[in-house]
């Protein structure tokens, strides 16, 4: 099962966003959130909030197991959580 989450407003270039998304792609969601907390990039705070929102929705609305949530990227969707 998958759960997608995206943000319509990101004040950064696609190139910079790709660098951050490649840093967290394929990692567990908790590790990715922690990675964004310690990132010095300005947009990392927005990505961190997006990850936390996606985690919350996947757990509470889709009843997914939090220990099995993995971050992925797909086109314009930054966060795709897979089980």
Helices and strands as residue ranges (DSSP letters): E 2-5, H 14-24, H 29-37, H 44-60, G 66-68, E 70-74, E 77-82
